[in-house]
Amino acid sequence: MNYDSPYVQTQFSKSVLTGLFGGLMATLVCLLYGFIFRFNTGFTMSSIINVPSIIIVCHILLVICGMFYYVFKKALRSAAPVAFAVIFALITVFCVWKTQSVERSPIHELTVQFRELLTGMIVIIGIIISLGIPYFFANKKFEDKIL
């Protein structure tokens, strides 16, 4: 095999790998946020938001969003980063708004804590999707050193 020739990324592979990297970042930040939140509040309900679900959801969601970014790049060319960021920021705001009506427990305090935990994680993931994917996709250093 010839390892001397440089591998050229396709736009699709670059967007998927950028999404995967964003998924790793989102996973680490969400896990850290979850641990700090649970430590500070004593929130113990973990049947929905737990380590495996955070890992799976962050990775799958960010890889899919990386694929969406590829579609945006193909369709909108230079306007793709702004359109992608605006649309996914609006989706994040919508998800945060809908989270405020979740009833997780008959105990009001647990419901409020669950909403706060879920809202924080949605905001983290939303920021990484709407700002991180376009930024890292366009960053030449990221492409050279990470991808």
TAKAFEN-V250515 format. One record per backbone hydrogen bond with DSSP energy under -0.5 kcal/mol. CO is the residue of the C=O (numbers start at 1). NH is the residue of the N-H. E is the energy in kcal/mol with one decimal. If there is no record, write none. Layout:
co->CO nh->NH e->E
co->CO nh->NH e->E
This chain:
co->1 nh->3 e->-0.8
co->7 nh->9 e->-0.6
co->10 nh->14 e->-2.3
co->11 nh->15 e->-2.0
co->12 nh->16 e->-2.4
co->13 nh->17 e->-2.6
co->14 nh->18 e->-2.0
co->15 nh->19 e->-2.1
co->16 nh->20 e->-2.3
co->17 nh->21 e->-2.4
co->18 nh->22 e->-2.5
co->19 nh->23 e->-2.2
co->20 nh->24 e->-2.0
co->21 nh->25 e->-2.3
co->22 nh->26 e->-3.1
co->23 nh->27 e->-2.4
co->24 nh->28 e->-2.3
co->25 nh->29 e->-2.6
co->26 nh->30 e->-2.8
co->27 nh->31 e->-2.6
co->28 nh->32 e->-2.3
co->29 nh->33 e->-2.8
co->30 nh->34 e->-2.9
co->31 nh->35 e->-2.6
co->32 nh->36 e->-2.5
co->33 nh->37 e->-3.1
co->34 nh->38 e->-2.6
co->35 nh->39 e->-2.2
co->36 nh->40 e->-2.5
co->37 nh->41 e->-2.3
co->38 nh->42 e->-2.1
co->48 nh->50 e->-1.1
co->50 nh->54 e->-2.4
co->51 nh->55 e->-2.4
co->52 nh->56 e->-2.5
co->53 nh->57 e->-2.6
co->54 nh->58 e->-2.3
co->55 nh->59 e->-1.9
co->56 nh->60 e->-2.5
co->57 nh->61 e->-2.6
co->58 nh->62 e->-2.3
co->59 nh->63 e->-2.2
co->60 nh->64 e->-2.3
co->61 nh->65 e->-2.2
co->62 nh->66 e->-2.0
co->63 nh->67 e->-1.9
co->64 nh->68 e->-2.2
co->65 nh->69 e->-2.2
co->66 nh->70 e->-1.6
co->67 nh->71 e->-1.7
co->68 nh->72 e->-2.6
co->69 nh->73 e->-2.7
co->70 nh->74 e->-2.3
co->71 nh->75 e->-2.5
co->72 nh->76 e->-3.3
co->72 nh->77 e->-0.5
co->73 nh->77 e->-1.2
co->76 nh->79 e->-2.0
co->77 nh->80 e->-1.1
co->79 nh->83 e->-2.4
co->80 nh->84 e->-3.0
co->81 nh->85 e->-2.3
co->82 nh->86 e->-2.6
co->83 nh->87 e->-2.6
co->84 nh->88 e->-2.5
co->85 nh->89 e->-1.9
co->86 nh->90 e->-2.3
co->87 nh->91 e->-2.1
co->88 nh->92 e->-2.0
co->89 nh->93 e->-2.4
co->90 nh->94 e->-2.4
co->91 nh->95 e->-2.5
co->92 nh->96 e->-2.5
co->93 nh->97 e->-2.4
co->94 nh->98 e->-2.5
co->95 nh->99 e->-1.8
co->96 nh->100 e->-1.0
co->97 nh->100 e->-0.6
co->98 nh->101 e->-1.3
co->99 nh->102 e->-1.8
co->102 nh->104 e->-0.6
co->106 nh->108 e->-0.7
co->107 nh->111 e->-1.9
co->108 nh->112 e->-2.5
co->109 nh->113 e->-2.3
co->110 nh->114 e->-2.4
co->111 nh->115 e->-2.4
co->112 nh->116 e->-2.3
co->113 nh->117 e->-2.5
co->114 nh->118 e->-2.8
co->115 nh->119 e->-2.9
co->116 nh->120 e->-2.2
co->117 nh->121 e->-1.9
co->118 nh->122 e->-2.4
co->119 nh->123 e->-2.5
co->120 nh->124 e->-2.3
co->121 nh->125 e->-2.5
co->122 nh->126 e->-2.8
co->123 nh->127 e->-2.5
co->124 nh->128 e->-2.1
co->125 nh->129 e->-2.4
co->126 nh->130 e->-3.0
co->127 nh->131 e->-2.4
co->127 nh->132 e->-1.2
co->128 nh->133 e->-1.4
co->129 nh->133 e->-0.6
co->131 nh->135 e->-1.6
co->132 nh->136 e->-3.0
co->133 nh->137 e->-2.3
co->134 nh->138 e->-1.6
co->135 nh->139 e->-0.9
co->138 nh->140 e->-0.6
co->139 nh->143 e->-1.8
co->140 nh->144 e->-2.4
co->141 nh->145 e->-3.0
co->142 nh->146 e->-2.2
co->142 nh->147 e->-1.8
